[in-house]
């Protein structure tokens, strides 16, 4: 049994400074044009009522996220990338904090509805709004993306959606996974492979499948996944602890190493810095795949780096994670914990199949 006794605040370093030493930040000038088109598209699915929808959009600032993450995309591809964000975050919120939180059977049912259209290009658009958005995204990806990217996107969706089901099971059981298990699962729940497919799509690249199987490319993928994911857990920790959600790397580290909150935050910050250096070392080992392939690979690597930095900067820019303060431009900020419902019961943990008493 483990009790999370958090203090009233903690100090958060500016991770943008750590990642910004290696990853470039750029912004797409077509942001407003893409945002106008995509908001009309999103509202047509009636995912939220008017008040909820405005809160989701205004707190998310997903147009800024897309502009920072896909700075070189043309308007057609940027529009689809922004639509991807709205679909992904609204779907993720459904299981993270919405009506399906801690209801794995409902998360699984949504997964099954979405999977039913994944391999049938002639399937009608589902009325279930989250699957309906995915249906339209798949149509767009087929229309102006390469077949290899499309295949990778579909597999990435299966992995991501399945991980959402597993995470919901963990929440339902109040189960805190071991560190190694959590790292692997978190790469899936953040949708890292989906992101990589969208980065490839954003520049209309056509990279052969054998490139993705190279150990250095795989290593770079894993490292960048961690670098974009772990800062999310730092920035979203306050929001999630207020929801009673312990499926966060900070909580996992606290539990695994018996750390207080500040110690876990500091450890995760150091781990991010270490992963940035891991990336630097891996990039030096990037091989040549031949003169016909190298230009596309180098464009992809540059775009992935831009996505990573855009992602981290967006975390610090979004009221979704920082509704009351603006930590940008500061070396560190004091984060005061949001209040949560009072419970007299300690958090009860389950380990594997044994019970000892989870964007």
C-alpha positions as CSV (number, residue, x, y, z in Angstrom):
1,X,0.0,0.0,0.0
2,X,1.4,3.4,-1.0
3,X,0.0,6.8,0.1
4,X,0.7,9.9,-2.1
5,X,1.1,12.6,0.5
6,X,1.9,15.6,-1.7
7,X,3.0,19.0,-0.4
8,X,1.1,22.2,-1.4
9,X,3.6,23.0,-4.2
10,X,6.7,21.9,-6.1
11,X,9.4,23.5,-8.3
12,X,9.3,22.8,-12.0
13,X,12.3,23.6,-14.1
14,X,11.9,24.9,-17.7
15,X,12.4,21.8,-19.8
16,X,12.2,24.0,-22.9
17,X,15.7,25.1,-22.1
18,X,17.0,21.6,-21.8
19,X,15.5,20.4,-25.1
20,X,16.0,23.7,-26.9
21,X,19.8,23.3,-26.7
22,X,19.4,20.4,-29.3
23,X,16.0,20.8,-31.0
24,X,15.0,23.6,-33.3
25,X,11.9,25.7,-32.8
26,X,10.0,27.1,-35.8
27,X,6.4,28.2,-36.4
28,X,4.2,27.6,-39.4
29,X,2.8,30.9,-40.7
30,X,-0.4,29.2,-42.0
31,X,-1.8,28.6,-38.5
32,X,-4.9,30.8,-38.6
33,X,-5.9,29.6,-42.0
34,X,-5.7,26.0,-40.9
35,X,-7.5,26.7,-37.6
36,X,-10.5,28.3,-39.2
37,X,-11.1,25.3,-41.4
38,X,-10.5,22.7,-38.8
39,X,-12.7,24.3,-36.1
40,X,-15.6,24.1,-38.4
41,X,-14.8,20.5,-39.1
42,X,-14.5,19.6,-35.4
43,X,-17.6,21.3,-34.3
44,X,-19.6,19.3,-36.9
45,X,-19.0,16.1,-34.9
46,X,-20.8,17.5,-31.8
47,X,-18.2,16.0,-29.4
48,X,-19.0,18.6,-26.8
49,X,-21.7,21.0,-26.0
50,X,-20.9,24.7,-26.7
51,X,-19.4,25.5,-23.3
52,X,-17.4,22.3,-23.1
53,X,-16.1,22.8,-26.7
54,X,-15.0,26.4,-26.1
55,X,-13.1,25.2,-22.9
56,X,-11.5,22.4,-24.8
57,X,-10.3,24.6,-27.7
58,X,-9.3,27.7,-25.6
59,X,-7.4,25.7,-23.0
60,X,-5.8,23.5,-25.6
61,X,-4.5,26.0,-28.1
62,X,-4.1,23.2,-30.6
63,X,-3.6,25.6,-33.5
64,X,-0.4,26.8,-31.8
65,X,0.6,23.2,-31.1
66,X,0.2,22.3,-34.8
67,X,2.0,25.4,-36.0
68,X,5.0,24.7,-33.8
69,X,5.0,21.0,-34.5
70,X,4.6,21.0,-38.3
71,X,6.3,24.3,-39.2
72,X,7.1,23.3,-42.8
73,X,3.7,21.7,-43.8
74,X,1.7,23.3,-46.6
75,X,-1.9,24.3,-45.8
76,X,-3.5,21.0,-46.9
77,X,-1.2,18.9,-44.8
78,X,-1.2,21.3,-41.8
79,X,-5.0,21.3,-41.8
80,X,-5.0,17.5,-41.5
81,X,-2.3,17.6,-38.8
82,X,-4.4,20.0,-36.8
83,X,-7.5,17.8,-37.3
84,X,-5.4,14.9,-36.1
85,X,-4.6,16.8,-32.8
86,X,-8.3,17.6,-32.1
87,X,-9.3,14.0,-32.7
88,X,-6.4,12.5,-30.7
89,X,-6.8,14.8,-27.7
90,X,-10.6,14.6,-27.5
91,X,-10.4,10.8,-27.7
92,X,-7.6,10.7,-25.1
93,X,-9.6,13.0,-22.8
94,X,-12.5,10.6,-23.0
95,X,-10.6,7.9,-21.2
96,X,-8.2,10.2,-19.2
97,X,-10.8,12.5,-17.5
98,X,-14.1,12.1,-19.3
99,X,-17.1,9.8,-18.8
100,X,-14.9,6.7,-19.7
101,X,-12.3,7.3,-17.0
102,X,-11.8,4.1,-15.0
103,X,-14.4,2.3,-17.3
104,X,-12.2,0.0,-19.4
105,X,-15.2,-1.8,-20.9
106,X,-16.4,1.5,-22.5
107,X,-12.9,2.4,-23.6
108,X,-12.6,-1.1,-25.2
109,X,-16.0,-0.6,-27.0
110,X,-14.8,2.7,-28.5
111,X,-11.6,0.9,-29.5
112,X,-13.6,-1.8,-31.3
113,X,-15.8,0.7,-33.2
114,X,-12.8,2.6,-34.4
115,X,-11.0,-0.6,-35.4
116,X,-13.9,-1.7,-37.5
117,X,-13.2,0.9,-40.1
118,X,-9.4,0.7,-40.0
119,X,-9.0,-1.9,-42.7
120,X,-12.1,-1.3,-44.8
121,X,-11.8,1.8,-47.0
122,X,-15.3,1.4,-48.2
123,X,-16.8,1.4,-44.7
124,X,-19.5,4.1,-44.0
125,X,-18.6,6.9,-41.7
126,X,-19.6,5.9,-38.1
127,X,-22.1,8.0,-36.1
128,X,-19.9,7.6,-33.0
129,X,-18.1,10.9,-33.2
130,X,-14.6,9.8,-32.3
131,X,-14.7,7.0,-34.9
132,X,-16.3,9.4,-37.3
133,X,-13.3,11.8,-37.0
134,X,-10.9,8.9,-37.4
135,X,-12.8,7.8,-40.6
136,X,-12.3,11.3,-42.1
137,X,-8.7,11.4,-41.1
138,X,-8.0,8.1,-42.8
139,X,-9.7,9.4,-45.9
140,X,-7.4,12.5,-45.9
141,X,-4.3,10.4,-45.3
142,X,-5.2,8.1,-48.2
143,X,-5.9,11.1,-50.5
144,X,-2.6,12.9,-50.1
145,X,-0.2,10.7,-48.2
146,X,2.1,7.8,-49.1
147,X,1.1,4.2,-48.7
148,X,4.0,3.3,-46.3
149,X,3.0,6.2,-44.0
150,X,-0.6,5.1,-44.1
151,X,0.2,1.6,-43.2
152,X,2.4,2.8,-40.3
153,X,-0.4,5.1,-39.1
154,X,-2.9,2.3,-38.9
155,X,-0.6,0.1,-37.0
156,X,0.3,3.0,-34.7
157,X,-3.4,3.6,-34.1
158,X,-3.9,0.0,-33.0
159,X,-1.1,0.2,-30.6
160,X,-2.2,3.5,-29.2
161,X,-5.9,2.6,-28.9
162,X,-5.0,-0.8,-27.2
163,X,-2.8,1.1,-24.7
164,X,-5.7,3.3,-23.8
165,X,-7.6,0.2,-22.9
166,X,-4.7,-1.0,-20.7
167,X,-4.3,2.3,-19.0
168,X,-8.0,2.4,-18.2
169,X,-7.6,-1.0,-16.6
170,X,-4.7,0.3,-14.6
171,X,-6.8,3.2,-13.4
172,X,-9.7,1.0,-12.6
173,X,-7.4,-1.1,-10.4
174,X,-5.4,1.8,-9.0
175,X,-2.4,-0.1,-10.3
176,X,1.0,1.7,-10.5
177,X,3.1,-0.2,-13.1
178,X,6.9,-0.7,-12.7
179,X,9.1,1.9,-14.3
180,X,10.2,-0.2,-17.3
181,X,6.7,-1.3,-18.0
182,X,5.4,2.3,-17.7
183,X,8.0,3.7,-20.1
184,X,7.0,1.2,-22.8
185,X,3.3,1.8,-22.2
186,X,3.7,5.6,-22.1
187,X,5.3,5.6,-25.5
188,X,2.1,4.1,-26.8
189,X,-0.4,6.1,-24.7
190,X,1.2,9.4,-25.9
191,X,0.8,8.2,-29.5
192,X,4.5,8.5,-30.4
193,X,4.2,6.3,-33.4
194,X,1.2,8.2,-34.6
195,X,3.1,11.4,-34.3
196,X,6.0,9.9,-36.3
197,X,3.6,9.0,-39.1
198,X,2.1,12.4,-39.1
199,X,5.5,14.0,-39.2
200,X,6.3,11.9,-42.3
201,X,2.8,12.8,-43.7
202,X,3.3,16.6,-43.1
203,X,6.1,16.8,-45.6
204,X,4.7,14.1,-48.0
205,X,7.8,12.0,-47.6
206,X,8.1,8.5,-49.0
207,X,10.7,6.6,-46.8
208,X,11.2,2.9,-47.5
209,X,10.2,0.4,-44.8
210,X,13.7,-0.9,-44.3
211,X,14.8,2.5,-43.1
212,X,12.4,2.3,-40.1
213,X,13.9,-1.1,-39.2
214,X,17.4,0.2,-38.8
215,X,18.6,0.0,-35.1
216,X,19.7,3.7,-35.1
217,X,16.4,4.9,-36.4
218,X,14.6,2.7,-33.9
219,X,16.8,4.1,-31.1
220,X,16.1,7.7,-32.2
221,X,12.4,7.0,-32.3
222,X,12.5,5.6,-28.7
223,X,14.5,8.5,-27.4
224,X,12.4,11.3,-29.1
225,X,9.3,9.5,-27.8
226,X,10.6,9.8,-24.3
227,X,11.7,13.4,-24.7
228,X,8.3,14.5,-25.9
229,X,6.4,12.3,-23.4
230,X,8.2,12.7,-20.0
231,X,7.8,16.6,-20.0
232,X,4.1,16.0,-20.6
233,X,4.0,14.0,-17.3
234,X,5.7,16.9,-15.5
235,X,3.4,19.5,-16.9
236,X,0.2,17.5,-16.6
237,X,1.0,16.2,-13.1
238,X,-0.9,18.9,-11.3
239,X,-4.0,18.5,-13.5
240,X,-3.9,14.7,-13.2
241,X,-3.4,14.6,-9.4
242,X,-6.4,16.8,-8.9
243,X,-8.4,14.3,-10.9
244,X,-7.0,11.5,-8.7
245,X,-5.1,10.0,-11.7
246,X,-1.8,8.3,-10.7
247,X,-1.0,7.1,-14.2
248,X,1.8,9.6,-14.4
249,X,5.6,9.0,-14.5
250,X,6.1,11.3,-11.5
251,X,3.8,8.9,-9.4
252,X,5.5,5.9,-10.9
253,X,8.9,7.2,-9.8
254,X,7.6,8.1,-6.3
255,X,6.2,4.6,-5.9
256,X,9.2,2.7,-7.3
257,X,11.9,4.6,-5.4
258,X,9.9,5.8,-2.3
259,X,10.5,9.5,-3.3
260,X,8.7,12.6,-2.2
261,X,7.1,14.8,-4.9
262,X,10.0,17.2,-5.4
263,X,12.6,14.3,-5.5
264,X,10.5,12.5,-8.2
265,X,10.1,15.7,-10.2
266,X,13.9,16.4,-10.1
267,X,14.7,12.8,-11.0
268,X,12.4,12.9,-14.0
269,X,13.9,16.2,-15.1
270,X,17.4,14.7,-15.0
271,X,16.2,11.7,-16.9
272,X,14.9,14.0,-19.7
273,X,18.3,15.8,-19.8
274,X,20.0,12.4,-20.1
275,X,17.7,11.3,-22.9
276,X,18.5,14.5,-24.8
277,X,22.2,13.5,-24.7
278,X,21.3,10.0,-25.7
279,X,19.7,11.5,-28.8
280,X,22.8,13.6,-29.6
281,X,24.9,10.4,-29.5
282,X,22.5,8.4,-31.7
283,X,22.2,11.2,-34.3
284,X,26.0,11.0,-34.8
285,X,25.6,7.4,-35.7
286,X,22.8,8.0,-38.3
287,X,23.9,6.0,-41.4
288,X,23.6,6.7,-45.1
289,X,20.8,4.9,-46.9
290,X,22.0,6.0,-50.3
291,X,21.7,9.3,-52.3
292,X,18.1,8.6,-53.3
293,X,16.9,8.1,-49.8
294,X,19.1,10.3,-47.6
295,X,17.4,13.6,-48.4
296,X,14.0,12.4,-47.2
297,X,15.5,10.8,-44.1
298,X,17.3,14.1,-43.2
299,X,14.1,16.1,-43.8
300,X,12.3,13.7,-41.5
301,X,14.9,13.9,-38.8
302,X,14.8,17.7,-38.9
303,X,11.0,17.7,-38.8
304,X,10.9,15.2,-35.9
305,X,13.3,17.5,-33.9
306,X,11.0,20.5,-34.7
307,X,8.0,18.5,-33.5
308,X,9.7,17.5,-30.2
309,X,10.6,21.1,-29.4
310,X,7.3,22.4,-30.6
311,X,5.6,19.9,-28.3
312,X,7.6,20.8,-25.2
313,X,7.1,24.5,-25.8
314,X,3.4,24.0,-26.3
315,X,3.2,22.2,-22.9
316,X,4.5,25.3,-21.2
317,X,2.3,27.6,-23.3
318,X,-1.1,25.8,-22.8
319,X,-3.7,26.7,-20.2
320,X,-4.6,23.0,-20.5
321,X,-1.6,22.4,-18.1
322,X,-1.0,25.8,-16.6
323,X,-4.4,27.6,-16.2
324,X,-3.2,30.0,-13.6
325,X,0.4,30.8,-14.4
326,X,2.6,31.3,-17.4
327,X,5.9,29.5,-16.9
328,X,7.4,30.5,-20.2
329,X,10.7,32.3,-20.1
330,X,11.4,31.4,-16.5
331,X,14.2,29.1,-15.5
332,X,11.9,27.5,-12.9
333,X,8.4,28.0,-11.5
334,X,6.6,27.1,-8.3
335,X,3.5,25.0,-9.1
336,X,0.8,25.1,-6.5
337,X,-1.2,21.9,-6.4
338,X,-4.9,22.1,-7.4
339,X,-7.4,20.8,-4.9
340,X,-9.0,17.5,-5.3
341,X,-11.9,15.6,-3.7
342,X,-11.1,14.6,-0.1
343,X,-10.9,10.9,0.6
344,X,-10.0,9.2,3.9
345,X,-8.8,6.1,2.1
346,X,-5.2,5.6,1.0
347,X,-4.5,4.8,-2.6
348,X,-4.6,1.1,-3.0
349,X,-2.3,-0.7,-5.4
350,X,-2.4,-3.9,-7.4
351,X,0.7,-5.6,-8.7
352,X,0.2,-7.8,-11.8
353,X,-2.4,-10.4,-11.0
354,X,-1.9,-10.1,-7.2
355,X,-4.0,-7.6,-5.2
356,X,-2.3,-5.8,-2.3
357,X,-5.2,-4.1,-1.0
358,X,-5.1,5.3,-14.6
359,X,-4.5,13.1,-22.5
